[in-house]
């Protein structure tokens, strides 16, 4: 038996033992190379037969006997002794070793015959560094070009293996012969295809960890190519000198992913001369022919004096005439002509009879029309509003028919009636509701009034027991009628841009964006014209017998809100006041914003300025709170508040995909030098107030909007903005060198300042005779969204088209007071609140009303209000101030009735609620 001492283990075991009869040890298992992961020790094992002893030697020194674990067995086939030994190697042991080579271990086995040594097994500490030695870089390559993405993985032991991802999906080069990933960890795409565009990531991994490189965006672009020329058009002049044209499009192929646009002209014109048409004219009649056996003779003429040429008109009239040539003495079939049966006489008599009747009918019709016109000139115009309802009729479509003079519901007594025309006005009509009328008793809710001219009933109105009387007066305020559904800008009609156009002079040049009015207990609405900013004061928010002067203003100077990190001011800074009063019912403040709403990309906050001038956060839009409520629509934020002050919407981007919506507009005007023409390109927040500011500035400079503004989605990915002017007619205009393309840094665009971005381009005519300008303005974010505005305008003042700017021109009624400010009449609103504020066994409560109106968040805020339904309806009024979509409200209420009609009825002793579907079933 061999033993190891603690201090002399390098000499305790000899390298060999004197020979003895038997067999040298044979290794059945030798130690393998191993890696230590983190702080976990590794196990080395060795197995030999026959073996009396086995010991490990590491780095030339024997391992202590106590560190060995030995197992002994007998081989059944040979009867020889088999020994297996284990040792642990720790991270500390490897780190403490400082030799010229790696830490190694070897096992030595003894038998009676001698010793045998195993192979050396190295032990290394495994690791993988964090940073790549080379990250792949993004590229823009033309289609069918070669793409090479380089990747050098981080240093590691063992060496890391590399895998490529495209849009987070692994790339298998075995499935695509066009891709090679074997060349020194690089990714090679031999011929780029459009489908190869994407985000590529290099993944490195070993037994310790995985590492991701920076993503590289590859864009495969296609340069545009011209299509074939079309055929020449017909000459535009029917007679004389004109022109004809042909065109081609940049669609063969169309430019994609930022590829270059086609160079050259898309339209060619040439002069042409059209032969003038010559109308035909008759020659003189020929002589009469010889009398024929049929007792007739003929004469003819031809259209040859001159004949029609070049599309001229053919001669009008007959080319042949015939008449009887015997004065009745001609014989037919050997009989005298007067004895022949007069068949044609009967036919002639019928024609005369029908002609007389037709003349009589025409005379009577002329008489009726004359009487009608006379009565119209002597009578007054009036209308009856028939068979309407508060939500499905009275709030939506009215049928106006003419009535006799003296009707009590005349819209305008000065207008004359049209007895033949029925006019239909579609859209929400704000019903005037008498405020001094007492609420109807429960027993009278279902008794329709038969003596009223206007019926205001609907499916949900009958369910609430409402049969209201609505009156229309002759001079209705223009604000009573709704606006269109578009948000900020109209669209250009294809045939004539003038449909979209109006002069800049209609826009106010004042820089004061402020409005004020005196409100009382009935409430009302305050609007800053053409800015999207409004304030709704609900009924009852101001105490009775009190009047407050309330103002609403937009800060036009530089915002006092200090930027914090990457925060972005998403809309105007709005002030409402007076700040020293508070309302008893929340008012609704509407502020437009320019964010593309997505909670995964934006964290939007509402902030308020204190009296000390500091800004404090009121709430996050997604936050659950009972102090205020924010409802974020795609283009505006509606906020329910109890105190006045200065508020602003702040957006914190939480990913590179956060989008700030920019409105791109191009203005132009002649400069002092009559040959120069200035183009000014604006990139502003997609809010009406930002556009209002640009329009006012351009009005002062004499600028003209040249094309319908377009929307650009600007991402928060640090890439800059490029603005360029393309396709300038080469022989008519020129642009100053090095100014055709301007690049704006990302930080200049993505900032908290609400001031619009402005780039100017100066073009020069070669001759004053050039009066038309045709070019393209391209606005694009590098590796992002792109918009192209086609400019085609006359630079002469009297020939230019002008564009309208605001679909909702609310400058005529910035303040609406009392009931006419609301879409829902007050008495109907009271009955809705009475129905839904009271808990019901059928579940028809305010929470269902909120859900049907897409209000699903922070319902605890409404629960703290004295009338949750009233606050929900106030929010509805704020959201639908332009469209007045009462149909949706009616449908929501009817759906509540249908949803809960299947619930079993409550006991007969309980009060029975009306059926929401009653009026729909009765055709109201």
C-alpha positions, 0 to 999 in steps of 0.5 A: 500500500502506498501512502501520501504525506501532506508535505512531501507528496512530490516524493512520496509516490515514485514514478514506477514500482519494481516489476512484478508478475502481472499486467500493466494498468489499462485506462478504461476512462481518462480525464477530459478537458473541462471548463469551470462555469462561474464558481461551480467546481468540476469533477475529473475522473479516471478508471483503470484495470488492473490497478492497485492504486490511482492518484491524480497529479496536477501541474506536476504535483500530486493531489493529496490523498484526502482529496481523492474519492476511490471506488473499487470493483472486480471485472467479472470477465477477467477477475481483475481489480478495477479502480475508479478515482474522482477529484474536484477542481475549484475555480480558486485552484485554477486562478491561483495557478500561474504557469506557462500553460493551462491548469492540467491534471493527469492520473497515474495507476499502479499494478504489480507490474508497473505504472501507467499514465493517462492523458493530460486534461486541461481545466480552464475558467469559462467566460464570455465578455459583454462587448462585441469586438465588431458590431454589424453596421446598417446598410442601404443597398440597391436591389440585386446588390451584395450585402456583407454584414461583419460580426466579431463576437466577444472574447470568450472561453470556449470560443463563442459560436455565432448565429444570425437573426433577422427580425428576431427570427434565426437565419438558416443558410441551408434553406436559402442558397442566397445567404452564406453565414460560414465566412468568419462569422460574417453574413453574406447575401449575394443578391439583395432582394426586397424581402431581405430588408430588415433588422439583423442581429449577431448572436454569440453564445458559449456554455457561459452566456449569450450576447446580442450585438447592436441591430443593423438595419438593412434597407434594399431600395429600388431606384425608379424607372420610367414607363413607356410614353403614352400615345400623343393626345389629340390636339387640344384645339379643334381649329387652328394651332394648339398642343398635344401631349404625352406622359410617362410615370415613374413606375417601371419600377416605382422607387421603393425604400428611399430609392432615387426618383426618375430624372427627366420630365414626366410630360412632353408637349408639342405644338399641333395644327388642326384643320378647321371643320367645314360644315356642309351645304346643300346645292340647288334642287334638281328639276322635277322628274317625269310623272311616275305610274304612282302619280308622283314626281321627284327632285333631289339635291346633294350636300356638296356646296361645299361638302362637310370636311374635317369633322364639319356638320352634315347638311340638315334637311331632306335630300329628296322631295316628292309630290303628286303630279296630276292634281287628283286625276291620276288613275291607280289600278285602272280606277279614278283616284277619287273612287279609291278607298281613303285609307290614309284619311283616317290616319291623318284624322287620328294624328290631328286628334292626338295633336290637339289633345297634346296641345291642351295638356301643355296649355294646362301645364303652363297654366299650373306652373304660372299659378304656382309661381304667382303663389310662391311670390305672394306667400311665405316660406315655412317648414314642419319638422315631422316624425323626428326623434331626439337621437335617431331623428331629432338629433340626426336627420330632419325632413323639412317640408313646405307648409302654408302661411302662418305656421308657428314653426317657420324657420325663416318667415322671409323665405318663400315656399317651394311647393315641389321640393322637400329638403332634408338636412342631415346632421345633429341639430341642437334642440332648444329645450325650455329650462323653466318647464317642470319635469314630467311625472312618472305617470305621464312619461309614456303619454305622447303629446298629440298637439305638438308639431315636433316629435322628439322620440326615439328608442332610448327616449321612450325608455326614459319616458321622454316626449319633449317639445322642441321649437325652432326660431327664425334666425338660428345661430350658425353654431347650431348646425354641425361641422363635418367629420374631418379633423383638421384639413380637407382633401383636394378634389381630383378635378379642381383644387379650388374645392379645397382652396380659399384665400389666406386673407380669411385667416386672422393676422392677430397673434392673440390666441385668447377668447373669453365669455361670461358664463352662468349656471346654465354653462356653455362652451368656449373655443379658441378658433381654429386651434382645437382647444376648447373648454366645456362648462357643464350645466350646474358647474357655476352656482345659481345667480352667479356669473363668471367671466371665464377665459381660455388662452394659448401660450404663443411665446416660448414654453416655460416648461423646462425640458427633462431628458427626452420629454416632448411637449405634445401640444399647446400650453393652455391657460384657463381661468380665473384660477382663484375659483373652483367649479362644483362639477368637473369641466372638460378641457380639450387639448390637441396633441401630436403623438401617435397614441400607443402605451407601449411607446409613449408615457404621457403626463399632464402637468400644471404650472404653479403660481410660483412658475414651476411645473408639477405633474398632475397625473399620467394618462394611464394612471388610476386617480380620483383627482382628475380624468384624462381620455386620450383620443387619436388627435386630442386629449379630453381632461376633466378638471375641477380647478383652472390653471395652465396645463400642458401634455408631456410625452416621454418616449419609452422606445425608439418606435415612439412617433411624433406626428408632423404636418408638412406644408409648403408655401411660396411667394415671389421675392423682391427680385422678380425672377426669384421665387421662394419655397418655404417648407414647414414641419410642425406638430400635427395640431390645428394651433401649430398650423394656425401659427404658420398660416398667420406668419405666412399671411404677413409675408404674402405666402401662398399654400401650394399643396395640401399638407401631409402627415409625416410619422417622425420616429424617436430613433435619433435619425435626422430629417431631410428636405429636398426639392426635386424635378425642377424643370431644367430649362425654365428654373434653377436652384442655387447650388448646394441648396437642393437638399437640407438636413435637419438634426434629430434633436432640432426636430425632436424637442420640446419647443412647439415652434415649427421647423422651417426650411427655405429654398430659393428658385430662379427663373431664366426668363420672366415669361416663365409663369408656371412652376412644377416640382416635388418637395420630398420630406423624409426621415432617414430610415423612416417615413417619407412624404412627397408633395407635388407642387404645380402652381402659377407664380402670378398672383391672379392665377394661383389656386388658394387652399383652405386651411381649416375644415372646422372654421369655428371663428364665428362662434368662439363662445356658446352659452346655455343649452345651445352649446350642448348636443343633448337637450337638458331634460333628456340628459336629466332622464338619462342620469336618473335612469343610470345613476340609480342602481338597478337589478337589471344592471343598467347603471352608469358603468354600463353607460361608460363601457358602451361609450368606450370609457373602460379605464379609471372608473373609480373617478366617476364613482366619486362624482355625485352624478357619474352619468352626468360626468360621462355625458360631459365627456361625450359632449367634449369628444363630439363637439364637431360631429355631434354623433348622437347616433352612437349614443342612441345605439349604445343606449339601445344596446344596453336595453337589448343586452339586459332584456334577457335577464329575468324580470324582477318581482312585480312589487319593484318598479318596472323600467321601460323597454329601450326597444319600444320606439324602434319597434313602433317605427320611430 
